[in-house]
Amino acid sequence: MSDETPLRWSPDQLKRRKQRNVALALVLGALVVLFFVVTVAKLGGNVAQRPTYGALQMIEPTA
C-alpha cells in the first residue's frame, strides 16, 4: 500500500463528466429510437397479413 492521498475530482471535472454522460445517454436513446423506426418502416403494413403456413391446422380441431 502506498501512503499517497487519493486523487479527487475537481467540480469542473465532475461537471464535464456529467455533461459527457448525458450526451452519451442522448445519443444512445436516439439510436434506439432510430433502430425502432427503421424496423417498423421496413416491416410496414404487411406484418398483419403475413402468411400463416400450418397455423390453421394446429388451431382448428380436425373432428
Rosetta blueprint (number, residue, H / E / L):
1 M L
2 S L
3 D L
4 E L
5 T L
6 P L
7 L L
8 R L
9 W L
10 S L
11 P H
12 D H
13 Q H
14 L H
15 K H
16 R H
17 R H
18 K H
19 Q H
20 R H
21 N H
22 V H
23 A H
24 L H
25 A H
26 L H
27 V H
28 L H
29 G H
30 A H
31 L H
32 V H
33 V H
34 L H
35 F H
36 F H
37 V H
38 V H
39 T H
40 V H
41 A H
42 K H
43 L H
44 G H
45 G H
46 N H
47 V H
48 A L
49 Q L
50 R L
51 P L
52 T L
53 Y L
54 G L
55 A H
56 L H
57 Q H
58 M H
59 I H
60 E L
61 P L
62 T L
63 A L
